[in-house]
Amino acid sequence: MTDVFSKFTQAVATKDQRASTVAHILVQEWFYKFGVPARLHSDQGRNFESALIRQLCTIYGTQKSRTTPYHPEGNGQCERFNRTLHDLLRTLPLEETELEPYLPIDFILGRVPEASEGRVEDWIQEHRKRLQVAFDGAQQRLKVSAGPPEGAA
């Protein structure tokens, strides 16, 4: 999943590519953590073109757009990240078949100031704090919406 404007990217391991899995991951790993996007742009895979994803977009008020068929360059930033991630995962030992310890991976590509500017550490600290605040807020909203645990008095 890639935010085109900030170039922030997150990779999440999944067992399959069914529409229900994609919808669950979108809501749990993106919408709840970072907010609902104005637009969801994807290739024309069945998982993203399903009635479930259309309904999800309707419920959350998200516009759905897609790349042209057989033209992955229409989603070049995401496709380039997928290639980079694939290359990184290929460096794992051959016996490693379980990806969950390595994912989710969050990336911010091309967004770090040059070291010569002398502001790298400040930039990292600022963004780390902002991400932590967003994560804490999302986690709290999840706890509130889930209600008390079963069996709680």
N, C-alpha and C positions, 0 to 999 in steps of 0.2 A: 504494500500500500504506500503510495507516494503522494505527498502534498506538493503539487506542481510549483506553487509560489515560494514556499520556504525551502523546498528540496528535501524536506524531512521525509525519511522513508523508514518503514517498519516491515520486517519479515516475520511471519508467524508460521510455525509448522502445523500442518493439518493432516488428518488421516485420509481424506478424500477431497474431491472438488465438487461435491454436490451443492446445489443451490442452498439447501438448508445449512450446510456447513459454512458456506461463504457468507450468508446472512448473519449467522451467529458470530463469526469472526469480525465482520464489519461492525456490528453493534458492540460487542464486548471489547474488542481491541482498538477500535478507532472512535466510534461515536461517543461511547462513555468516557473515554480518556481525553479526547481532544475536541469533542464537539461534533455536531452534525455538519457535514460539508454542504455547500450550496449546490455542488454538482458532483456526480459520480461518473467518471469516465473510464471505460473498460474496452477490452476487445469484444468480439461478438461470440464469445464462448457461451455454450448453453447455460452454464451456471450463472452468468451475469444477465442473460436475456430471458430468464425464467419469470413466470408470473409472481413468484415469491419475491424476487428482487424488485420487480415493478411495484408490488404492494408495499414493500419496505420503503422504497423511495417516496411513494404517495403518503404513507403514514408520517415520515420524517420531513416531508416537504423538500426533498432533494430532487433536482433535475437529473435525468439519466442521459448521458451521451455515449457514443461508441465510436471506435475507430472504423475506418473503411475496411471491407473484407480483404484479407491477404495483404495487408499493408501495415505491418507492425510499427513502421516509422511514425505513424500517427500517434503513437504513445511512446515516443522515443526515450524519454527520461526514465520511465518505468522499465522499459525493455532493456535499457543499458544497465540499470541497477540489477535486473534479473540476471544478466550476463555476468556482472561482477560478483554477485552472490553465488552463482553457479561455480565460478572459478574459485571462490574462497572455499566452498564446501567440498570441492574436488581435492583440496589439500588435506582433508581428514584422512586418517588411516583407513585402509580398505575394510577392516572389520567393523568400523563404526557405521551402523545402520540406523541408529536412533538419533534424530536431529534435535529433539526437544532440549537437550542440555545446551545446544548452541543457538537456539532460537527462543524467544523473539530477539531479533537484532534490530536496534534502532540506529539509523545513520543520518547524519546531516552532511550532505555533500556540497562542497564548494561554498560553505557559509562561514568558515572560520577566518578571521582577519589574519593578515600576514604577521609573522613573528616580528618583522622589522618595525611594525607599527607600535609594538610594545603593549598591546592591549589584549593579547590572546587569553591570558589567565583571567582577566576581568570579564571578558566575553563568555568564557566557559562557566565561570561562577554565576554570572547573571542568568544564563540559560539553564543551568542546572537547577537554580532556585525556582525559576518560572515553571520548569517541567515538574518539579517536586510539588509545587503549589497546585498545579493542574491535576496531578495524580492524586494528591491527598483529597482534593475536592471531589473528584470522581469517585474515589473509594468511599468517601463519606456518603455521597448520594446513593451509591449501591447499597450500603448498609441500611440506610433509611428506607429505601424502596423495598428491600427484602423483608423488613419487619423483624420481629424477635425470632430467635432460633426456635425450632420445634421443641416442645417439652419445657420451654422456659416458663417460669411462673410469673 
